[in-house]
Amino acid sequence: MQPHPHTSNAAVTTLPMMVAPPTLAASATSRVLRNTYALLSLTLLFSAGVAAVSVAAQWPAPGILLTLAGYFGLLFAVYRLKNSAWALPAVFGLTGFMGYTLGPLLAKVMTLPGGGQVIAMALAATGAIFLALSAWVLTTRRDFSFMGGFLFAGMVVALLAGLAAVFLQFPMLGLAVTAMIALLSAGLILVETSRIVHGGETNYVLATVGLYVSIFNLFASLLSLFGLGGSDE
């Protein structure tokens, strides 16, 4: 890169000293990865606990409007508080709320024949997919960031199509949207892990939320496909 025309010679000669050594960049990336996976593990356990309580207490489903309002409201709070001491409470508030919304779906699947096996299969498949995709990025160091815009647009389309399927009571469209969300969520795991590895995401709070949402959507989609997708409802 050519220096700016107004840059002094002294600034030009000292510019190389301002570039972070590769070892420091690698150390920072490793720290973000460790913090992200540690917080991700805690949020997944917390969310699973809230979902279990929701099933046991038979909490009612929040409904589409409350779900969207709660999700986007808490997500906005996380982004606003990402650099403050309130970031972690906001993250656990978001993941706890999402665990609550998962409870009614788990309770519905449990009423189906072999519901427990369906949940275990969806959980195992989600874990295997996440570990395989994460290992792929971490070992190959490939950059999948270019897929981010396409996958985000796909999620917007899936959200609108899913709302249409609910209001129009079109089960086949809902099943197709569920499969689409599962594929898009797998792609987003690649993108989000790649952004951490290549320094595109340096805030472990946002990295955790991004991976958590993708894992949550992947699990919920597989749960619907394995369970409710094969039922008569």
Stockholm file with secondary structure:
# STOCKHOLM 1.0

chainA/1-233         MQPHPHTSNAAVTTLPMMVAPPTLAASATSRVLRNTYALLSLTLLFSAGVAAVSVAAQWPAPGILLTLAGYFGLLFAVYRLKNSAWALPAVFGLTGFMGYTLGPLLAKVMTLPGGGQVIAMALAATGAIFLALSAWVLTTRRDFSFMGGFLFAGMVVALLAGLAAVFLQFPMLGLAVTAMIALLSAGLILVETSRIVHGGETNYVLATVGLYVSIFNLFASLLSLFGLGGSDE
#=GR chainA/1-233 SS CCCCTTCCHHHHHHHHHHSCCHHHHHHHHHHHHHHHHHHHHHHHHHHHHHHHHHHHHTCCCCCHHHHHHHHHHHHHHHHHTTTSTTHHHHHHHHHHHHHHHHHHHHHHHHTSTTHHHHHHHHHHHHHHHHHHHHHHHHHHCCCCGGGHHHHHHHHHHHHHHHHHHHHHTCHHHHHHHHHHHHHHHHHHHHHHHHHHHTTSCCCHHHHHHHHHHHHHHHHHHHHHHHTGGGSCC
#=GC SS_cons         CCCCTTCCHHHHHHHHHHSCCHHHHHHHHHHHHHHHHHHHHHHHHHHHHHHHHHHHHTCCCCCHHHHHHHHHHHHHHHHHTTTSTTHHHHHHHHHHHHHHHHHHHHHHHHTSTTHHHHHHHHHHHHHHHHHHHHHHHHHHCCCCGGGHHHHHHHHHHHHHHHHHHHHHTCHHHHHHHHHHHHHHHHHHHHHHHHHHHTTSCCCHHHHHHHHHHHHHHHHHHHHHHHTGGGSCC
//
